[in-house]
């Protein structure tokens, strides 16, 4: 049978863990992934219910990035949490995930300058910390990937309203039955753009120093935690990922300050994307363990992890949980496949990652049968 230590080393991913008031069955997380499948009104589609429910065996699902307001949208057919219809649509999802024994958070985002005028009310410019266009693309239905639109700078007096949008969306998430929320503070979207000196050239209290550039993120977290509690509030960061034209001259002191301040608020977890999102993990030097030492809560890691890497991260103490992205698209039963060392499904060659109609490439990836494994 082996000693308890040997069994832990062998089954590290399958040890239960407490997340606030939740007891999770394992330490595997489904990372949030945009699929561009929402229906009219940015309401989760009926198939979205089955998509997430199929994956309920994971310790925690973090549902795809979801708009906090009408102006927060940046891509086609992405869901929101700011209308009654959207709340009702998500409630069907969370009810079914819970019925199958799962736990589910939702990621809340404002895309900021990663948007296009066609998504904005009256075709207005997207908002950003500064009026600096991103050298990046967004996705329009029927057109595919197009250049993002030039943004306008948020006025100082407007920022409190955006903070309140996050607060309201967090409250709506709880109404919709989510177990908690993850604030999207990564990947060049609005919160991340405020953090970075490449996209934030402001001269007011939200720009300039590291303390000022971190202010918006911390105000959002303070508002969300005040609304739904720290045990249901989390955040994702990506210290050195260059996606969506993100750049920062001094990421180490910036993110050490951010985590030091987050420790005071103590969200239920911090979710860290290591390296270049979806790319190399060593694209830039960064001491992630220095961040880890600054935070006493649940530390979740992401980006290119295999099962073996995840086991090492947990057994070494570098992480408490590990999130997996694309493997969950093609393997709804990923935890079982990991436990049984079963092969993973290959992506369908004729199904896209983003968008699409019908079940193909969305809810028809096969799970292991009872006779397999």
ABEGO torsion letter per residue (X at the ends): XEBAAAAAAAAAAABBBBBEABBBABABBBBBBBAGABBBGGBBBAAAAAAAAAAAABABBBBBBBBABAAABABBGBBBAABAAAAAAAAAAAAAAAAAGBBBBBBBBBAEABBBAAABBGGBBBBBABBBBBBBBBBBBGAEBBBBBBBBBBBAAAAAAAAAAAAAAAAAAAAAGBAEBBBBABGGBAAAAAABAAABABABAABGBAAAAAAAAAAAAAAAAAAAEAAABBBBBBAABABGGBBBABAAAAAAAAAAAAAAAGBABBBBBBEBBGBBAAABBBBAAAAAAABABBBBBBGGBBAAAAAAAAAAGABABBBBBAAAAABAAAAAAAAAGBBBBBBBAABBABEEBEABGAAABBBBBAABX
